[in-house]
Amino acid sequence: QVQLVESGGGLVQPGGSLTLSCAATGTILGGYVMGWYRQAPGKQRELVARIFSGGTTTYADSVKGRFTISKDNAKIMVYLRMNNLKPEDTAVYYCNLHEVTRSFDYWGQGTQVTVSS
């Protein structure tokens, strides 16, 4: 069983920055991919960014050039640095760990990010 705990959300003005962190504990079977998703009110959950075991990253078009995903393999942590935040980035952000061997997804509890003046 894997548990994910996020931190770092909050209220920020447009143009500001935030860094989200996610720590994974428990036993992970085999390879895994970690990522961040978000869900705004009335909208479906969407992928924001992912980072693969070799370090390859992918981003949603809406955040390219503004957000950076990174990880610490030793601590099994993933980070999301968010720069130049916009009101449309307001959402609950969820950490995800996809266990490749079983094709199983673990989710964090979510952290609120609000971008408003």
N, C-alpha and C positions, 0 to 999 in steps of 0.2 A: 504494500500500500504506500502510495506517495501522497504527501501533503504539500501544498503550495501556499505560501504566505506572502502577500503583496504589501508594499508600503510606498509612501511618497506622493500620494495624491493630494489634491487640495485646490484652493482657489488662486487663480493667477490672472493678471491683466493680459489683454491681447498684446502679443509681441514678447511675452515673458517666456520663461523656461521652467521646466520641472524634470526631475529624474525619478522614474519608477524603479523599484527593486522587487525581485521575487526570489525567495529562497525555497528550495525543494529539500524535503527530508523524507527518509524512508528508503525502500529498496527498489531500484529501477532495474528492470530486466532488459539487458542488452542496450542497443543504441536508442537515442532519443533526439527529438527536435523540440526546442523551446521557442515560445513565441508570445506575442501580446495580441489580444483582440479587444474590441470595444463595442459597446452597445449604447446608443443614444436613445432617449425616450421616443417610443413609437417606431423604432427602427430595428432591423435585424442585427444580430451580432456580426461584426465584420473583422476580417484579419487586418491587423495593422503592420506587423513585422514578424519575421521568423528568422531563427538562426540555427543552422544545421551543425552537426558534430564537427565537420571540417572547417567551420567558420563562415561558410557561405550564408549570405543574408538575402532576404527578399522583403520588399516593402509595398504597401498599398500606394498607388499613384498619388493619392491625396497627401501623403506625408513624406514622399521622397524629397531629400534635400533638407528636411527640417528635423526628422527623427533619426536616431541612431540606436540600433539594438546591439548589445554586447553581452558577453557571458564570462563567468569565472568557472571553469570546469572543476577545479579543485573543491570549490564550495557548492557546486551545482546551483549557481545563481545566474539570473538573467536580469539585465537592466534595459531601460528604455529612456534615452535622453531625448527630451522633446524641446525643441527650440522654436522661436517665432510662432508661438501658439496662437490659434485663431478660435473665435467663438464656436465654429463648427467642429472643433476638436472636443468640445464638451461631451462627456460620456462616462460610463463606468468602464474602467479598463480591467481586463481579466488576463491573468497569466495562464499560460497553457503549456503542458508538457505532453508531447505525443510519444508514447512508448512504441517504437517501431516493431519490436518482436511480436507483440500482441495486437498491434494497431489499436491501442487504447489511449484515450485522452483523459488527463487529469486537469482540473480547473481550480484556480484560486477563488477566493470569496469575492474578489472585485474591489477596486478602489476608485473613488469618484474623482474625476478631474473636471473642474469648472473653469472656463475661460470667459471672464466678464469684466467690464470696467465698472 
